[in-house]
Each structure stands twice: as structure tokens, then as C-alpha cells.
Amino acid sequence: MTVIIGLEIHCQLNTKTKLFCGCSTDYRDDGPNTHVCPVCLGLPGTLPVTNKQAVIYALRVAKALHCEVPAFSEFARKNYFYPDLPKAFQITQYDKPLALGGYIEIEAEGGGEKRIELTRIHMEEDPGRLVHKGSGDRGRYTLVDYNRSGVPLIEIVTEPQLSSPKEARRFLNKLRATLEYLGIYDSEREGSLRVDANISIKGYERVEVKNITSYKGVEKALTFEITRQKGMIRRNAQIVRETRHYQEARGVTTSARSKEMEHDYRYFPEPDLAPLEVSSWVEEIALPELPDARRDRFMQQYGISQNHARTLTGDLKLAEFFEEVTSGMPEIAAPWTADILLGELNYRDMPVTKVPNLHYRALLEEVKKGSVTDTSAVEVLRLILNQVMEGQAPEMPGVIIARLGLSKEEGESFVEVVASVLKENEAAVADHRSGKAGAINFLVGQVMKATRGRADPKEIARIIGDLLKD
């Protein structure tokens, strides 16, 4: 069964004021309904005025994603009644969007690059925010906060060219990185990037899943929905065109309503806003170094692998951190940062900005000098990260190594330990003698455990080989 996925990504633009009024967009730490005015509340007699900086940010995205910017675009009214929309219509763009086409290249399933084409990018205002009180799918009551109403958004619509949840997540990771590099949105703001996904099995009806708010959530929501649809097909049940919501706590999608069609919204041009004629602005927009360009530079400048370069440049803050600590030892800093450090940070849900550069670089220098094994160095890193998370002043790596006795020792000093391990693991020794490749790794692991990682695994493997010679 062929899976077909298209995404609609809503990104909040990180402007100081809203799209059509002067209210601040920095509202999340303030009380509800404190960043509102007659314009964003849609009171009678008010007139919107387009935020120029928001248009420039949107054009910056369009240029970075290889879009065509038409000579003429305009805002429209999308009419629907919902509690979070005080005007009973949303100012958006319909048949004359800001940008058309474009593409993003992602890593393909089997290697290489896959181009995902875009349909359009258009601008619109964010609706308000509904706060559900209570538990379960149905809260006891719902509150409305209009602080978010009017915050500038761009909606990026893809062609239905994604074929798996993993591809969708790769696409979103690449898009998020590009938006961060462009400096037009704040990834740490709650709700700054929200995703609607259209999923279908080829030959069957399309289903939309609304308002997925995390990257892991997108992959999980798509996986569940694909499994649900395939199960219905096997049971000969009818798949209906509908809108579903993703219940993140339960990991399921639930039916919300039948899918609206375009004519249901009764679009018509916004009479209070002049059309946009901004295609000439694109030439004046200077783009920063974007993820693909930085990846290629990392490979050339630092001599690191494509996989490490792709990982390190997939997040702007991680790329900046790497360049701050890598001087003189990229061959060590690249695998340590991309593989070990990133894994530890993901486990702790800790941002790289919390890692003390001085301590991390000092640890890499200890590894480079050979004064500590990789195993012991990982133990030191974990202690430093835990100290930071607990609000303590982190110890320098050299202090931790001395305090815990983690200094690397010559392999010969562990001959007796190796002999003892061989005696205690006769079955593994027999497996090794019979040619089983994994047996030596098990024995080395037991020695490393007994020595608390202070020995070089290669030296231990050599000593084991010497002791087991006939």
C-alpha cells in the first residue's frame, strides 16, 4: 500500500508586533487577554495595517526555499465561526499567495537526496488560543486567550510527495533548521511551529490531522493514522474524508468533523488591505549561510564526514557550539559532539546552550592527549551535565578524573585483572577459541567493567590474545 503525505506548516514570524496592529507578540509570560486591541479583537470600525517586517521575513523564507514571488499578491477573508476567531473571519491569502513553488532537499531513505516540492507560501494571522480545563478528551470547560490573535504566520504547503513518517520528520527537521538560520522564528516558543498533515493510502480518501505541535508528535501521529487506515482497508471499511485531531497523551487520532471544502469558507478579497507588490524586494534580501552551505563548508574546512556534518549543521545552536570548541581537533570534536554529546543531551532533554564550552573543550583535550579513555570520558561528561542540570557549578574534567581515579593506565598493569576475567568466563573463552567473533568483545567489556574504563580496549584485546595463545 503506497502512502501519500502532504504537510501544511504554520510558522510564527518572530516580529515584535502583530501582523495588522501594534500589539506585542511577546505575550506568553503575561496574563491572558493582555496583548489585545480593537484591531486584533476585530471590533467594528477598526482598520488593519500590514506589518512590513513580517512581509520581509516571509520573503526571506521564500527566497531561501527557491520560491517564485509573483508581482502581485493579496489578502483575503476566510470566513468561519469559531471561539478563537473574534472577527468570525481570518485574514489570510487564498488564490494570490505571496510565493509559489520552491523546494527543500532532504536525505532520502536509501541515501542521497530527495527533493520535496512546495506548492506555496502564504501569510496569515494566527487565531486566538483555546485553553481546555479538565481531563480526558473533553474538558469541563474551555477558556479563550486572544493574546495570540493576530500574531503573523506563514503557511508552507508541500506537494504530496512524502512517503513515510520518517521522511516527514526529516523534512520538518530540515525546514526548522532553515528557519532558525534565517532568524525569522523562535523555536523555543511554545506553538511557534504547528503542523497539519494530509495522509492517504493511494486510491483511497484523504484524511487531515490538525495541529500537531512537536516533531516526535508528527511521526507518531502519521504512524498511527497510516496504521488505522491500512487496518480499515483490510477490513473493507470505508475511509471518509474528515479532519482528525492528534491526542498526544494517548498517541491516537480522533475524529473532529467532516472535512471542509474551499467553498465552505466563502473566500473574498480583504477590502481593508491594499494588495502586496513586493517582488522587487527579494533582490535586496541578503541570506545568511544556510544549513546545506554550512554542511559543505564543515566537510571541506574541518575534513569531517558527511553524516557528522549533516548532524552538526541540522541545528543552528549546535553548529555554533561545534565551531566554538573544535579549534585544532575537529577529528575528535565532530564524532564526540554529533554522536556522544547529542545523545546525552537528547536523553536529558537539555539544550546545547546549557553545555559549558570551557569544560567540554577541556574534556576533548584530555581525550586528545590520551590521558583518559573514551569510556571514562563519557562518565566525566555525564557528571558535568548532571551538575549543570542540578544547578551546581560544574567541576573541570581534570578535577573529576583525579577525584574518581579515572586516568588511563597502561594495559600491562591490568594483566592480572584480565587473567581473572578469563578464568571467570570459561564459556566465553571457549567461544573465542572456536572462532566466535563476539566473544572477544564480551571479554573486553568485562575487563573494562572491572577496571572502571581506565584501560584502552585495544590494549586489553591484545593482552587477551596473548594470554590465550596456545
N, C-alpha and C positions, 0 to 999 in steps of 0.2 A: 504494500500500500504506500503510495507516494504522498509524503507530507508537504504541504504548501503553507508557508508562513509569511505574512507581511506585518510590518510594525508601524505604529504611529507613536512617535516620541515627542512628548511635551517637555520643553526645557525652559525654565525660568531664566530670563536675562537678568544679570546682576547689575541693574541700574539703581541709582539712588532713589528715583521716584517712579511712580506707576506709569502705565502706558499712555493714559489720557488725562492725567491730573497731577498735581504736585504732592500727593500724599507719599510718605516714605514707604519704601519696600522693606525696610528693616524692622519688621513687626513681630518676629517670633518670640521675643522675650518680654513683650509688653502684654497688657491685658487685652481681652477680646474687644473688637469694635472700637479701637482707639486710633487706628490709622485709616480713617474714613472721612469723606467729604461729600457734598451734594453730587459731585460728578460721578465718583465711583459707586455711590449709592443709587444713582440713576434717578435723582429727584427731578420733577418736572421743571423745564426751563433752563436746565444746565446744558453746557456745550463742551464736548471733549476737544482736547488739543493733543496732537501726536507728539510723543517723546522722540526727539531727534536722535538721542544717544541709543535708544532701543533699536531704531532703524539701522544705525551704523553697526551695532552689534550683530543684527540679523544679516546684514550684508557681508560682514566679516565671515560668518559661518558659511554663507552661500559661496563666497569666493574660495574658502578652504576646501569645500566639498565639490568643487568643479561645476557649480550650477550656472545656468544661464539666467541673467537678471533682465526681464523684459523692460522695455522703455516705459511701460505704464502698468501700474497695479492699483488696486483699490480695496478699501474695507467694505464689509457687508454686515448686515444684521442676520444673525442666526436665531430664529425665534423658537423658544421653548420655555415652558414654565417649570421651574424647579426652585426649591427654597434657597439654594446658594447663589441664585442669579437675581439680584434685586430688580433689574430692569425688565425681567422676563424676556430678554434677548441678550446675546453675546456679540460683541463687536469682534469680528474675525475677518478672514479673507476667504473668498469662495472661488469663483471662476477666473479671477485675475490675481493670482498669488504673487508674492514678492519674487520668488525664484522657482525655476523649473529644472528638472533633470538633476544631474550630478551623480556621484557615486562614492562609495567607500570600499577599499580593498581590505579583505580580512584573510587570515590564514585558513586555507582550505582543509577539509577533513583528511585528505590523503597527502598533504604537503603542498607547497606552492601557494599561490594567491588566488582568491576568488573575488570577483567584483560584484558588489551588491549595488544595483542602480536605485536611485531615488526618483520619486515621482515629482515631489515639490517640497518647498519650504514656505510656510506662510506665517504671518504674525497674527496674534490674537491676545485678548485679555484673559487672565485667569479668573475663574469664578471664586466665590467665597469657599469657606471650609466648613464642612459638617462634622460636628463632634458628637458621636453616639455615646450615650451614657447607659450603662447596664452591662450585661454579659450575654454571650452567645451571639447568634446571627442577628437577633432582633433586640435592640436595646430598649430600655424602659422609656427613654425619650431622646430627642436629638436637639442639640444647640447649634446655632449658626453664628459663625465668626466671619464678618465681612472684611477683616483686615487684608486678606489675600485678594479680595476682589479688585481687579484692575492691574494686578502685577503683570508686567509684559512677558509674554510667552512666544516662543517659536514652536511650530509643529513640523517635525521632519517625518515625511511619509515615504516608506520604501515601496519598491515593487515587490510582488510576492515571489521572491527568489531565494528565501531562506528555507532550508530543507530539514532542519533539526533544531531542538532546543539548544544544543551546544553551539551551533552556528549563530543562533540568535544572541546568545550570551557573548560570543566573540565580537559580533557586530556592535553590541552595546558597549562593551569594554573599549573598542576602538573609537567609537563615537564619543564616549565620555572623555577619553584621553585627549581627543582633538579639541573638544570644547574647553577643557581645562587649559590646554596650551594657548588657546585663543584668548583666554582671560575674560570670557563673557558670562560665566556662570560659576556658582559656588557649590561644589559637590558636597560640602559638609552641611548645607542647609537641608532640613527635612522637606521632602516633597519637591526638591528642585529639579528632579528628573522623574517623569512618570511615563509609563508605557501602556498603550493599548495594543493588543495582539489579535490579528485575524488568522485563524487556523482552519484548515480544511484538509480532508483526505481527497485526493484527486478523483473527481467525478461525483463528489457529494457536496452538500450545502456548507456554506462558510459560517463560522461562529466567531464572535468577537468577545475577548476577555478584557475588561476595563480596569484601568487604574492600578497597575502593578507597580509597586514603589521600590523594588530592590532588584539587583541583578540576579541574585540567587532565586528570588521570587519569580522572575521571568522564566528561568529554566524549569523551576518546579511546576509553575502554572501550565506551561506548554506541555511538559511531560504528562501531567495529569490529564489535560484536555485531549491530547493525542490518544492516550490510553482509553479514555472514556469513549471517544468517537470510534476507535477501532473495535471496541467491545460492542458498541451499538450495531456496527456494520455486521459483525459476526452473528449477532442475534436477529439480523434482518429488521432492526428497529429504525424508525425514521429519524434522521438528524434534521432538526429545524433550524432555520436562520434566526439567531437570537443574540442578545447581549447577556454575558455572564460575568459575575464578579468573582475574583480570586479571594478566598478566605485563607489568609496566610497562616493563621494559627492552626488551622486544620489541614492545610495543604490541598484543598479541593476548590473547584469552581462550582458556583451555584447559579441557577437561572435567575436573571433580574427582570428582564422584559423582552418583548419581541423587538427585533432589530428595526430601528427607524430607517426610513429611506430619505434621500436628499429632499424630496418634495415635502416631507413632513415638517421640515424646518422653515419653509417659506422664506428662503434667502431673498434679500433685495439689497441694492447698494446703500451704504450708510450715508444718509443725506447731510449729516453734520460734519463730515470729514472730506477734505479735498483728496483727490487721487494722488498717489505717490509716483513721481517721475524722478527716480534716483539711480538709474542705471549708470549714469556718468560718475557717480560717487565711487563705484567699485574700483576704478583705476587708481584712485587716491588712497585706497586702503592698503597698508603695508602689513603683511602677515609675518608672524614670528616663525621660528623654526618649529615645524610640526613633527608629530611622532615618527613618521616614516623617514623624514630627513635626519632626525636625530639618531634613529636606529642605524642608518647607513654611516653616519659620522662616527658613532661609537665603534662600529666594526672596523672602520678604517683607522681612526685615531688611536684606539686602545687595543686593537687586534683581538677582540673578543668574538665569541661565536654568535651566529645569527639568533639562536634561541635566547641566549643571555641578553643580547642587545634588544630583542623584541620585548622581553620581560621588563628590563630596566627602564625602557622608554614608554612602557604602557601606562605609566602613572607619572605625572609631571614632578611631583614632590620626590618620588623615588629616584627619578633621573637626576634631579638636582642634588639629592643626597649622595648618590654614587659619585658624581663629579667632585663633590667636596672631599670625599675620603679616599679616592682611588689613586691620587698622585704617586707615581713611582711603583705601583704594584697592581695594575689592572688585572693581571692574570690570577691574582688571589681575590681581589675585591669583587670582581664580576661574579664568579660562582658563589662566593660567600654571601653576597648581597641578594642575588637573584634566587638562589636555592635555599640557603640556610636561614638568613635573616628574614626574608619574606615569609617563609614558612612559620617561623616563630611569631612574627607579628600577626599573621592571619589567625594563628591558634589563640592569641590573646585579644584579638580584635583591637589591635593597638596601631595607631598611625605612625608612619616612619618619622614624622616630625618630632615624636617623643624620644627618639633614639639619640643619646648624646654622641655627637660626632667625634669628640676628643677621645672618648672611651672606646668607641667602635674602631677607630683608626689605630689606636694603641693595641687593641687586640689583634688586628690584622698584622701589625708589625711583629707581634710575638709569634704569630703563625709563620710569617715570612722568615724570621730568624731561626725557626725550628726549635724554639725553646719550649714549645707546648705542642701536644698532638692535636689533631682535628677534634677528636673526641673530647679531650679536656677543654679545648677552646669553646666548643658548643656549650659545655657546662658553665663556663665563665660567662658567656653571652647570656644564657638563661638567667643567671644570678643578677646580672646587670639590669636586664629588662624587668625582672621581678621587683628589684629595688626601686626602679623608676615608677612602676605601677603602684607600689605601696607608698609612694610619696617620700621615699628616703633618698638621701644624696648617694648616688652610685659610687662604689669603690672602683679605683683604677684596676685594670686587668692584672697588672703586675702584683698588686697587693693581694688580690684574690688568689692568684696562682701560688704565692708564697704561703698565704694563710692556710690553704687547703692541701698544700703539698702536691700540686699538680704539674710540677716541672717535668718535662720529658726526660726520661732516663735511657741510658744505653740498653739495648736489647740483651746484652750478655748478662746484665745484672739480674735478669729475670729467668735465668736458665732453670733454677730450682723450682720456680713457680710453674714454668712450662712443663717440667718433668712431672710435677704433682698433678697438673691438669690432665696430662696424657694417661697417668695411672688411674685417675678417677673416671675417665671416659674411654674405656677399652673398646666399647662398641663403635664409637666414632673413629678410633684409631684403626679398627679392623675395616671399617668402611673406606677410610683413606687408603689403606694398603690395597684394597680391592679395586681402587680407581674411581670411587665416587667423588665427583668434583666438589660437592657441597660440604663434605666432611671437614676439609681444611678450614673453611670459613667458620664452621661451628667451633672448632678448636681454638682458632684465633680469637673468636668472640669470647670464649670462656676465659682465656688468658687476659684479654683486655678488661673484662669484668673484674677479675681477681686483682689486677694492677690499677684499677680505677682509671683506665685510659692513659696511663703515663708512659706506655710503651708504644713504639712505632709498629703498626700492624705488619708492615712488610718485613721488619726485623724478626718479629715473632714467628711469621710464616717460615722464614729461613731457618730459625732455630728449631722449629718443629720438624722441618725437613731433615735437618742434620741429626736430630735425636732419633728419628725413625728410619734412618738408613740401615739397611741390612748389614 
